Amino acid sequence: MSKPLLAGYQLRLGTARERAILVKFMELTYQELFPEQNDFSHLAKTVKQYFSRETPLWWVTAADGNVSRKGYTATHPLPVGCLWMGNGVDQVNGDRYGYIFLLYVMPAHRRQGIGSALMQQAEARARARGDRQIGLQVFQSNQVALNLYHGLGFRTQSLWMVKPLARKY
């Protein structure tokens, strides 16, 4: 069942049968951020490991339903955006919180408020569960996303640092 998200767009809860399209949306995200990398097959394993009833998924579709692809009909048109949530545990105080695994909007539908509306959905879910915060991870190079999250009141709590290690052959 869909509900209006904002003018011209509908929001609906995803199903377990939509695992493949969730993987595709994750691939689109990473392809945009890391175009030099060719293989994102590991993302399917991530979805297999974490996608469950406890990690809800919402899809955004165009309200006119004109966008379609095999397996998608007027009842379930091709999504133009998604939000996938899970749970996190604050390592400072032990509180459970809503964690955003993925927020993605197709490029042709950006700058129309869809990302902000999806973030409102995420906050509503977290508040309804009694969570005191919501969290996410964002790549430092994704300035557009950083601007969105800062504008919505997110602040940096920690930095995830990595050090590439040279392979020894």
C-alpha positions in Angstrom: 0.0 0.0 0.0 1.4 3.4 -1.0 0.9 6.7 0.6 1.8 10.2 -0.7 5.3 11.3 0.1 5.3 14.7 -1.5 3.8 16.1 -4.7 4.2 13.6 -7.5 5.7 10.8 -5.4 4.4 7.9 -3.4 6.0 5.9 -0.5 5.5 2.2 0.1 7.1 -0.4 2.3 9.3 -2.9 0.5 9.1 -6.6 0.6 11.5 -9.5 0.9 10.9 -10.3 -2.7 12.7 -7.0 -3.6 16.1 -8.0 -2.5 17.5 -7.8 -6.0 16.4 -4.3 -6.6 17.8 -3.2 -3.2 21.2 -4.7 -4.3 20.8 -2.7 -7.6 20.2 0.6 -5.7 23.2 -0.1 -3.5 25.3 -0.7 -6.6 24.1 2.6 -8.1 25.1 4.4 -5.0 28.6 3.0 -5.0 29.1 3.3 -8.7 28.4 7.0 -8.4 30.9 7.5 -5.6 33.6 5.1 -6.9 33.3 5.0 -10.7 36.8 3.6 -11.0 35.8 0.3 -9.3 34.1 -2.3 -11.5 33.0 -5.0 -9.1 30.4 -4.4 -6.4 29.3 -8.1 -6.1 30.0 -8.0 -2.4 27.0 -5.8 -1.9 24.6 -8.7 -2.5 26.2 -10.5 0.5 25.6 -7.4 2.6 22.0 -7.4 1.7 21.7 -11.1 2.3 23.2 -10.7 5.7 21.3 -7.7 6.9 17.9 -7.4 5.0 15.2 -8.8 7.2 11.9 -7.9 8.9 13.9 -6.0 11.4 15.5 -3.8 8.7 12.6 -2.1 6.9 12.9 -0.8 3.4 10.8 1.9 1.8 10.5 2.7 -1.9 9.7 6.0 -3.5 7.8 5.8 -6.8 6.6 8.5 -9.2 2.9 9.0 -8.5 1.9 8.7 -12.1 3.5 5.3 -12.3 4.8 5.8 -15.8 8.3 4.5 -15.0 8.3 0.7 -15.3 10.5 -2.3 -15.9 10.1 -6.1 -15.9 8.4 -7.2 -12.7 7.1 -3.7 -11.9 3.6 -2.7 -12.8 1.2 0.2 -12.1 0.8 -1.5 -8.7 4.5 -1.6 -8.1 6.2 0.9 -10.5 10.0 1.1 -10.7 11.3 3.0 -7.7 13.1 6.3 -8.0 14.4 6.3 -4.4 14.7 4.2 -1.3 15.4 4.2 2.4 16.7 1.1 4.2 17.0 1.1 7.9 18.4 -1.1 10.6 19.6 -0.9 14.2 22.7 0.5 15.8 24.0 0.5 19.3 25.7 3.7 20.6 29.0 2.5 21.9 29.2 5.3 24.4 26.0 4.8 26.3 24.6 1.5 25.0 21.4 2.9 23.5 19.8 1.2 20.5 19.1 3.6 17.7 17.7 3.7 14.2 20.5 3.3 11.7 20.3 4.2 8.0 21.9 1.6 5.8 21.0 3.3 2.5 19.3 6.5 1.3 19.3 6.8 -2.5 17.5 8.9 -5.0 17.9 8.5 -8.7 19.7 11.5 -10.2 16.8 12.6 -12.4 14.6 12.9 -9.2 17.1 14.8 -7.0 16.7 18.3 -5.6 13.0 17.8 -5.2 12.9 17.1 -1.5 12.7 13.3 -1.8 15.9 12.7 0.3 14.6 15.1 3.0 11.2 13.4 3.0 12.8 10.0 3.4 14.9 11.3 6.3 11.6 12.5 7.9 10.3 8.9 7.5 13.5 7.6 9.1 13.1 10.0 12.1 9.4 9.1 12.5 10.2 5.4 12.6 13.0 6.0 15.2 10.8 8.2 17.3 7.9 5.7 17.2 10.3 3.0 18.5 11.5 5.2 21.3 14.9 5.8 19.9 16.8 8.8 21.2 18.9 9.3 18.1 19.4 8.2 14.6 22.6 7.5 12.9 24.2 6.8 9.5 27.6 6.6 7.8 28.5 8.9 4.9 31.6 9.0 2.7 33.7 12.1 3.2 33.7 12.7 -0.5 29.9 12.8 -0.8 29.5 16.5 -0.2 25.9 16.6 -1.3 24.9 14.1 1.3 27.0 15.7 3.9 25.2 19.0 3.2 21.8 17.3 3.5 22.7 15.6 6.8 24.2 18.7 8.4 21.1 20.7 7.3 18.9 18.1 9.0 20.9 18.5 12.3 23.3 15.5 12.1 26.7 16.0 13.6 29.9 14.0 13.5 30.2 11.7 16.5 33.2 9.7 15.4 35.4 9.3 12.4 35.9 5.9 10.8 39.5 5.7 9.6 41.2 3.2 7.3 44.7 2.6 6.3 45.3 0.7 3.1 47.9 -2.1 3.5 50.2 -3.0 0.6 49.7 -6.5 -0.5 52.7 -8.7 -0.2 53.1 -11.2 -3.0 
